[in-house]
Amino acid sequence: MLRVNVLNQSIETSYPLRTLYFYLTEGCNLACRHCWIAPRFQDEKHQYGYLDYQLFEKIITEAKPLGLTGVKLTGGEPLMHPRIDEIVDHIREQELALTVETNGVLCTPELAHKMAACQSASVSVSLDGVDAKTHEWVRGVKGSFEAALQGIRHLVQAGLKPQIIMSIMRINVDQVEPMVRLAEELGCGSVKFNLIQPTERGERIYEADQGLTIEEYIDLGKFVENELSGRTQIKLYYDHPMAFRPLSRLFGAEGDGCSRCGILGVLGVLYDGSYALCGIGTSVPEMIFGRAGEDPLDTVWRENRVLNELREGLPQNLKGVCSDCLMKNICLGSCVAQNYYRTKNILAGFWFCEQAHQLNQFNYSRQKSSVKTDREDSNEVGETEIA
Amino acid sequence: MTSDTNNKPMANPLIVLREEFDDWAILFDPDTGDASAINPVSVFIYKHLDGKHTVPDIVAKLRKECEDVPENAEAEVQEFIQQLLDKGYAGYEKQF
């Protein structure tokens, strides 16, 4: 289709609170090596906190007048919440879109049907290997592979097309294509490949040389976007920054669309009722903005200093390589929580792009300031002057 | 400004067209960083906005170079050029 696909969508000025991310539980039933939230491991002997159900309802009630249209349930592990059935029912009754990120282990047929009954239900299940040995090396719990597969089957039987999320590291990098085949076999709708974020346990992955190098991630991204995606009917998402994504995959007929990062319409709620930027609040106290039940959500949403700094600063005050990127108006710095974690500056450049830039691996054509050099050497970079 | 079949639109020389490996391209204003993405057919059209070609000329070239050009191509090209005009990516040479 002939169309000018604008990469500078207008900034909203009213800032509705579109989506709440609920980090429902303090603990998790798995012990993943790369988790960026690093919840405590919960088993029969060790029990941890979870979000009070009444507080959950109260937060939803306060959020709806602010523009709430959807809820993401994540963790810890959201399906561990003792009242998860009622939480999902309430989301359905309130006609909110439901997104769930789970390890799948506790996904029963009944719960799968409840989730499927919600508006625009979207469920992602983490699977980090196509065999028990690999998956459980990452996830730390024996039996979690088969349990995750069973959970996926329940979701499919309930009529959902779950997404598999695979976090790519050294141990499973050779299982990218096999994971797509497994997803097809299971009846999944898509596979998302995540890069390991160097946050919390993710930092230790890199320290132990268990992550990929930037060059390896870039090469793998090209393979997934340009080759593998053409060899499957299911959607593949490779979670590298917008600057590395082919335009045809963003805007083409088979593309997945391209819309502005939703960070300016999102707020996190932690298991203890704290309002936070997102799950980063569990490890960075200054990213906690108030407490549900004590602080009115309306006040937190409208007056919090960090949220207002983001509203005023994104994208024009982004620093580093992001300041020079032609995709910054839709990418918005990729992950501001990670950027703050790394630098203590919420508007810092994204680590992946910064490192790629230092290694001369940044996507050259997406850098504004490369214009001058391009004009001097236009044949090499495919830049055209119309005259 | 509106496009017309007899006019000969010109690409704004201050706008940069940067083609990528998949033949898509980014158009951007180097002063402001305002950017847009266009597909390979749009790139073909944009490259012919040289003040010498009318929309029918461009469509004729398109039919010669590309397969499966739709019947209503002229209207689509006209609409695309209008989008470029609206964004300031193209214009018309002033006649004195």
Interface residues (C-beta under 8 A of the other chain):
Chain A: M1 L2 R3 V4 N5 V6 L7 N8 N226 P246 L247 S248 L250 F251 G252 C258 L326 M327 K328 N329 S365 R366 K368 V371 D374 V381 G382 E383 T384 E385 I386 A387
Chain B: M10 A11 P13 I15 V16 L17 R18 E19 E20 F21 D22 W24 A25 I26 L27 F28 P30 G33 D34 A35 S36 A37 I38 N39 V41 S42 I45 Y46 K47 L49 D50 E76 V77 E79 F80 Q83 L84 K87 Y89
